[in-house]
Amino acid sequence: MPSFPPVQSVRRAFVLLSELNKQRVATVADLHARTGLPKPTIVRLLETLIADGYVASDKRLGGYQVTSQVTTLASGFHGAPMVIEAARPWAIDLTRRLKWPVSVALLVKDAVAVRFSTIPDSPVSPFHATINMRLSLISRGLGRAYLAYCPREERDLLVQMLETSTDPEDHPPDLHAVVRTLVRTVRARGFAERDPATEPTSSSTAAIPIMADGRVLATFGLTYFRSAVPRSKLMEQVVRPLKEAGARIEQSIAAMKTR
């Protein structure tokens, strides 16, 4: 909850700017119809936005349009792309319900890296911190989920890159055979897991891809202690809720794209 009531004039300015950003050019009447704001309020806000350089009045086209100045409003937004923004509430909710930490990883060159984690929200995390941790595409659950579900052309390129990797986890005997088996196994199961021989062996991670338009945008995984989750209960206790949350994330991404 906010500490103070929202400043309505600021809200109205952002509503107006957001609507202008959707149109090539808009008149006061257009903006009134789309936002419901009173016309005198729209005129005052437009004059303020013009004075600050975010909006221009185009007399030739008979309306108002945003300027390149609006791009500066996003210049400080570096970290969380849309998939992280969409995943954050569902990841936090999953950890609150199941207690185990959840991570979202993005592809970085020939591996994935954790870009969001609910470790601070988990009372039983096997790790203290994982943000920016590099995870192998061959041995780690989040990496395997990416490799198994990305398009074949991308996977072939990634395997070529792995052949020159300096990470020992990227160099099993007969890399190509391992990748073929990995893809077949992960897709058959519907989720990826960390190689049981990879440390720490006391825990594991189940992971799935977050997909959009046939591409893997990120991977989404839950880490748990093996002793606490019997293999016979893995689907029920971990994989099913993980997939349900993953579906919600994909729905959120689709909704964001239509804004």
Contacts in CASP RR format, 6 or more apart in sequence:
PFRMAT RR
TARGET T0000
AUTHOR 0000-0000-0000
METHOD contacts of the structure
MODEL  1
MPSFPPVQSVRRAFVLLSELNKQRVATVADLHARTGLPKPTIVRLLETLI
ADGYVASDKRLGGYQVTSQVTTLASGFHGAPMVIEAARPWAIDLTRRLKW
PVSVALLVKDAVAVRFSTIPDSPVSPFHATINMRLSLISRGLGRAYLAYC
PREERDLLVQMLETSTDPEDHPPDLHAVVRTLVRTVRARGFAERDPATEP
TSSSTAAIPIMADGRVLATFGLTYFRSAVPRSKLMEQVVRPLKEAGARIE
QSIAAMKTR
12 37 0 8 1.000
12 41 0 8 1.000
12 45 0 8 1.000
13 45 0 8 1.000
13 48 0 8 1.000
13 49 0 8 1.000
15 35 0 8 1.000
15 37 0 8 1.000
16 31 0 8 1.000
16 35 0 8 1.000
16 37 0 8 1.000
16 42 0 8 1.000
16 45 0 8 1.000
16 46 0 8 1.000
16 49 0 8 1.000
17 49 0 8 1.000
17 54 0 8 1.000
17 55 0 8 1.000
17 66 0 8 1.000
17 70 0 8 1.000
19 26 0 8 1.000
19 31 0 8 1.000
19 34 0 8 1.000
19 35 0 8 1.000
20 26 0 8 1.000
20 31 0 8 1.000
20 55 0 8 1.000
20 64 0 8 1.000
20 65 0 8 1.000
20 66 0 8 1.000
21 66 0 8 1.000
21 70 0 8 1.000
23 30 0 8 1.000
23 65 0 8 1.000
24 65 0 8 1.000
25 58 0 8 1.000
25 61 0 8 1.000
25 62 0 8 1.000
25 63 0 8 1.000
25 64 0 8 1.000
25 65 0 8 1.000
26 34 0 8 1.000
26 63 0 8 1.000
26 64 0 8 1.000
26 65 0 8 1.000
27 62 0 8 1.000
27 63 0 8 1.000
27 64 0 8 1.000
28 39 0 8 1.000
28 42 0 8 1.000
28 43 0 8 1.000
28 46 0 8 1.000
28 63 0 8 1.000
28 64 0 8 1.000
29 39 0 8 1.000
31 37 0 8 1.000
31 42 0 8 1.000
31 46 0 8 1.000
31 64 0 8 1.000
32 38 0 8 1.000
32 39 0 8 1.000
32 42 0 8 1.000
35 42 0 8 1.000
37 45 0 8 1.000
46 55 0 8 1.000
46 57 0 8 1.000
46 64 0 8 1.000
49 55 0 8 1.000
50 56 0 8 1.000
50 57 0 8 1.000
50 64 0 8 1.000
52 69 0 8 1.000
53 67 0 8 1.000
53 69 0 8 1.000
54 66 0 8 1.000
54 67 0 8 1.000
54 69 0 8 1.000
54 70 0 8 1.000
55 64 0 8 1.000
55 65 0 8 1.000
55 66 0 8 1.000
55 67 0 8 1.000
56 64 0 8 1.000
56 65 0 8 1.000
56 66 0 8 1.000
56 67 0 8 1.000
57 63 0 8 1.000
57 64 0 8 1.000
58 64 0 8 1.000
58 65 0 8 1.000
79 115 0 8 1.000
80 88 0 8 1.000
80 115 0 8 1.000
80 116 0 8 1.000
81 106 0 8 1.000
82 217 0 8 1.000
82 253 0 8 1.000
82 256 0 8 1.000
82 257 0 8 1.000
83 104 0 8 1.000
83 106 0 8 1.000
83 210 0 8 1.000
83 217 0 8 1.000
83 218 0 8 1.000
83 249 0 8 1.000
83 253 0 8 1.000
84 104 0 8 1.000
84 106 0 8 1.000
84 115 0 8 1.000
84 116 0 8 1.000
84 218 0 8 1.000
85 256 0 8 1.000
86 249 0 8 1.000
86 252 0 8 1.000
86 253 0 8 1.000
86 256 0 8 1.000
87 104 0 8 1.000
87 116 0 8 1.000
87 210 0 8 1.000
87 218 0 8 1.000
87 220 0 8 1.000
87 246 0 8 1.000
87 249 0 8 1.000
87 252 0 8 1.000
88 116 0 8 1.000
90 245 0 8 1.000
90 246 0 8 1.000
90 248 0 8 1.000
90 249 0 8 1.000
90 252 0 8 1.000
91 102 0 8 1.000
91 103 0 8 1.000
91 104 0 8 1.000
91 116 0 8 1.000
91 118 0 8 1.000
91 220 0 8 1.000
91 245 0 8 1.000
92 102 0 8 1.000
92 118 0 8 1.000
92 121 0 8 1.000
93 245 0 8 1.000
94 102 0 8 1.000
94 118 0 8 1.000
94 222 0 8 1.000
94 241 0 8 1.000
94 242 0 8 1.000
94 245 0 8 1.000
95 101 0 8 1.000
95 102 0 8 1.000
95 118 0 8 1.000
95 121 0 8 1.000
95 122 0 8 1.000
96 121 0 8 1.000
97 241 0 8 1.000
98 222 0 8 1.000
98 237 0 8 1.000
98 238 0 8 1.000
98 241 0 8 1.000
99 122 0 8 1.000
99 123 0 8 1.000
99 124 0 8 1.000
100 122 0 8 1.000
100 124 0 8 1.000
100 125 0 8 1.000
100 222 0 8 1.000
100 223 0 8 1.000
100 224 0 8 1.000
100 238 0 8 1.000
101 117 0 8 1.000
101 118 0 8 1.000
101 119 0 8 1.000
101 121 0 8 1.000
101 122 0 8 1.000
101 125 0 8 1.000
101 126 0 8 1.000
101 127 0 8 1.000
101 130 0 8 1.000
101 222 0 8 1.000
101 223 0 8 1.000
102 117 0 8 1.000
102 118 0 8 1.000
102 220 0 8 1.000
102 221 0 8 1.000
102 222 0 8 1.000
102 223 0 8 1.000
102 242 0 8 1.000
102 245 0 8 1.000
103 114 0 8 1.000
103 116 0 8 1.000
103 117 0 8 1.000
103 118 0 8 1.000
103 130 0 8 1.000
103 142 0 8 1.000
103 205 0 8 1.000
103 220 0 8 1.000
103 221 0 8 1.000
103 222 0 8 1.000
103 223 0 8 1.000
104 114 0 8 1.000
104 115 0 8 1.000
104 116 0 8 1.000
104 117 0 8 1.000
104 210 0 8 1.000
104 218 0 8 1.000
104 219 0 8 1.000
104 220 0 8 1.000
104 221 0 8 1.000
105 112 0 8 1.000
105 113 0 8 1.000
105 114 0 8 1.000
105 115 0 8 1.000
105 135 0 8 1.000
105 142 0 8 1.000
105 143 0 8 1.000
105 146 0 8 1.000
105 207 0 8 1.000
105 218 0 8 1.000
105 219 0 8 1.000
105 221 0 8 1.000
106 112 0 8 1.000
106 113 0 8 1.000
106 115 0 8 1.000
106 217 0 8 1.000
106 218 0 8 1.000
107 146 0 8 1.000
107 216 0 8 1.000
108 134 0 8 1.000
109 161 0 8 1.000
110 137 0 8 1.000
110 158 0 8 1.000
110 161 0 8 1.000
110 162 0 8 1.000
110 165 0 8 1.000
110 170 0 8 1.000
111 134 0 8 1.000
111 135 0 8 1.000
111 136 0 8 1.000
111 137 0 8 1.000
111 143 0 8 1.000
111 165 0 8 1.000
111 167 0 8 1.000
111 170 0 8 1.000
112 134 0 8 1.000
112 135 0 8 1.000
112 137 0 8 1.000
112 140 0 8 1.000
112 142 0 8 1.000
112 143 0 8 1.000
112 146 0 8 1.000
112 219 0 8 1.000
113 132 0 8 1.000
113 133 0 8 1.000
113 134 0 8 1.000
113 135 0 8 1.000
114 130 0 8 1.000
114 131 0 8 1.000
114 132 0 8 1.000
114 133 0 8 1.000
114 135 0 8 1.000
114 142 0 8 1.000
115 131 0 8 1.000
115 132 0 8 1.000
115 218 0 8 1.000
116 131 0 8 1.000
117 129 0 8 1.000
117 130 0 8 1.000
117 131 0 8 1.000
119 125 0 8 1.000
119 127 0 8 1.000
119 128 0 8 1.000
119 129 0 8 1.000
119 130 0 8 1.000
124 225 0 8 1.000
124 228 0 8 1.000
125 223 0 8 1.000
126 200 0 8 1.000
126 202 0 8 1.000
126 203 0 8 1.000
126 223 0 8 1.000
126 224 0 8 1.000
126 225 0 8 1.000
127 223 0 8 1.000
134 167 0 8 1.000
135 141 0 8 1.000
135 142 0 8 1.000
135 143 0 8 1.000
136 143 0 8 1.000
136 167 0 8 1.000
136 169 0 8 1.000
136 170 0 8 1.000
137 143 0 8 1.000
137 144 0 8 1.000
137 146 0 8 1.000
137 147 0 8 1.000
137 158 0 8 1.000
137 162 0 8 1.000
137 170 0 8 1.000
138 144 0 8 1.000
138 147 0 8 1.000
138 162 0 8 1.000
138 169 0 8 1.000
138 170 0 8 1.000
138 172 0 8 1.000
138 175 0 8 1.000
138 178 0 8 1.000
138 179 0 8 1.000
138 182 0 8 1.000
138 195 0 8 1.000
139 169 0 8 1.000
139 170 0 8 1.000
139 194 0 8 1.000
139 195 0 8 1.000
139 198 0 8 1.000
140 169 0 8 1.000
140 194 0 8 1.000
140 195 0 8 1.000
140 198 0 8 1.000
140 205 0 8 1.000
141 192 0 8 1.000
141 193 0 8 1.000
141 194 0 8 1.000
141 195 0 8 1.000
141 205 0 8 1.000
141 206 0 8 1.000
141 207 0 8 1.000
141 219 0 8 1.000
141 221 0 8 1.000
142 192 0 8 1.000
142 205 0 8 1.000
142 207 0 8 1.000
142 219 0 8 1.000
142 221 0 8 1.000
143 192 0 8 1.000
143 207 0 8 1.000
143 219 0 8 1.000
144 182 0 8 1.000
144 186 0 8 1.000
144 192 0 8 1.000
144 193 0 8 1.000
144 194 0 8 1.000
144 207 0 8 1.000
145 186 0 8 1.000
145 191 0 8 1.000
145 192 0 8 1.000
145 207 0 8 1.000
145 208 0 8 1.000
145 209 0 8 1.000
145 216 0 8 1.000
145 219 0 8 1.000
145 220 0 8 1.000
145 221 0 8 1.000
146 209 0 8 1.000
146 216 0 8 1.000
146 219 0 8 1.000
147 155 0 8 1.000
147 158 0 8 1.000
147 179 0 8 1.000
147 182 0 8 1.000
147 183 0 8 1.000
148 182 0 8 1.000
148 183 0 8 1.000
148 186 0 8 1.000
148 187 0 8 1.000
148 192 0 8 1.000
148 209 0 8 1.000
149 186 0 8 1.000
149 187 0 8 1.000
149 209 0 8 1.000
149 211 0 8 1.000
149 216 0 8 1.000
150 158 0 8 1.000
150 209 0 8 1.000
150 215 0 8 1.000
150 216 0 8 1.000
151 214 0 8 1.000
151 215 0 8 1.000
155 179 0 8 1.000
155 183 0 8 1.000
159 175 0 8 1.000
159 176 0 8 1.000
159 179 0 8 1.000
162 170 0 8 1.000
162 171 0 8 1.000
162 175 0 8 1.000
163 175 0 8 1.000
165 171 0 8 1.000
169 198 0 8 1.000
172 178 0 8 1.000
186 192 0 8 1.000
190 208 0 8 1.000
190 239 0 8 1.000
191 206 0 8 1.000
191 207 0 8 1.000
191 208 0 8 1.000
191 239 0 8 1.000
191 242 0 8 1.000
191 243 0 8 1.000
192 206 0 8 1.000
192 207 0 8 1.000
192 208 0 8 1.000
192 219 0 8 1.000
193 204 0 8 1.000
193 205 0 8 1.000
193 206 0 8 1.000
193 207 0 8 1.000
194 204 0 8 1.000
194 205 0 8 1.000
196 204 0 8 1.000
201 226 0 8 1.000
202 225 0 8 1.000
202 226 0 8 1.000
202 227 0 8 1.000
203 223 0 8 1.000
203 224 0 8 1.000
203 225 0 8 1.000
203 226 0 8 1.000
204 223 0 8 1.000
204 224 0 8 1.000
204 226 0 8 1.000
205 221 0 8 1.000
205 222 0 8 1.000
205 223 0 8 1.000
205 224 0 8 1.000
206 221 0 8 1.000
206 222 0 8 1.000
206 224 0 8 1.000
206 234 0 8 1.000
206 238 0 8 1.000
206 239 0 8 1.000
206 242 0 8 1.000
207 219 0 8 1.000
207 220 0 8 1.000
207 221 0 8 1.000
207 222 0 8 1.000
207 242 0 8 1.000
208 219 0 8 1.000
208 220 0 8 1.000
208 221 0 8 1.000
208 242 0 8 1.000
208 243 0 8 1.000
208 246 0 8 1.000
209 216 0 8 1.000
209 217 0 8 1.000
209 218 0 8 1.000
209 219 0 8 1.000
209 220 0 8 1.000
210 216 0 8 1.000
210 217 0 8 1.000
210 218 0 8 1.000
210 219 0 8 1.000
210 220 0 8 1.000
210 246 0 8 1.000
210 249 0 8 1.000
210 250 0 8 1.000
210 253 0 8 1.000
211 217 0 8 1.000
211 250 0 8 1.000
212 250 0 8 1.000
212 253 0 8 1.000
212 254 0 8 1.000
217 253 0 8 1.000
220 242 0 8 1.000
220 245 0 8 1.000
220 246 0 8 1.000
220 249 0 8 1.000
221 242 0 8 1.000
222 238 0 8 1.000
222 242 0 8 1.000
224 238 0 8 1.000
229 237 0 8 1.000
229 238 0 8 1.000
END
